[in-house]
């Protein structure tokens, strides 16, 4: 067979194989692009790789040009590197997911995340400002006993602990983990109620947090409160927003499934939401650790507390915005949470 005819017959296969290599390897397309991938499936690649090796052997045996054999040799080597590379260990997969896969998933749902952010932050800021203007509004949100407890927890005269009583750090760590994770799970799962549940949870949390902060600031207990929340506010509040965004996406898949059945849309959204919740869980456990062992330290100077808090906000926002932008979209990255 002449070389030109050989190329015409198999050119489309080689191009498709090369496109798959680009999507999984060197070009490292982002998750958003990979979601619309309509090329060869991963399951087809072992057979395609064997055919490519056969084509290379035929080209050499028939004495085809060096340009053609070099091209096929390069594709074969790239394919071998991807198909036969050593799979990462489970800890490596989990770390890759947290560092790259999770931020990619969050950015892929940016619309739902921005909606969740607005539903949470707008009422928080609004109620905080309203209580500064009319302090009596706090009494409509909390009972007198609750307001008294808040003031006692953040008493400026208390030089022992901030935000809690005399319980040990370990006990409070367990309490914070349970409290944080339960809030995150409710925020996500409530999205099954056609988004309404997630909207209510986000609005309620925003109002409650803004109400507590506004009341303490209005009565002169703001300084201890801000020193307490500075450290753990970034992972905790951002995690709640992300869980809310995943919940909104879950509910939206029921309202507008598109061309898929509602069941298929819900299953897909549920899988992505479950992966997102793995990252949310890690953030909430980290927030609980900081809250238990760092935030309550009353003797720590305020400038150190605020510096650490600002550093965590910068690191977490940067991680979510930039994490995984140069990482390949492969199964081990997205499924690292299953390790």
ABEGO torsion letter per residue (X at the ends): XBAAAAAAAAAAAAAAAAAAAAAABAAGBBAAAAAABABBBAAAAAAAAAAAAAAAAAAAAAGBBAAAAAAAAAAAAAAAAAAABBBBBAAAAAAAAAAAAAAAAAAAAAAAAAAAAAAAAAAAAAAAAAAAABAAAAAAABBAAAAAAAAAAABAABAABBGBBABBAAAAAAAAAAAAAAAAAAAAAAAABGGAAAAAAAAAAAAAAAAAAAAAAAAGAAAAAAAAAAAAAAAAAAAAAAAAAAAAAAAAAAABAEABBAAAAAAAAAAAAAAAAAAAAAAAAAAAAAAAAAAABAABBAAAAAAAAAAAAAAAAAAAAABGAABBBBAAAAAAAAX
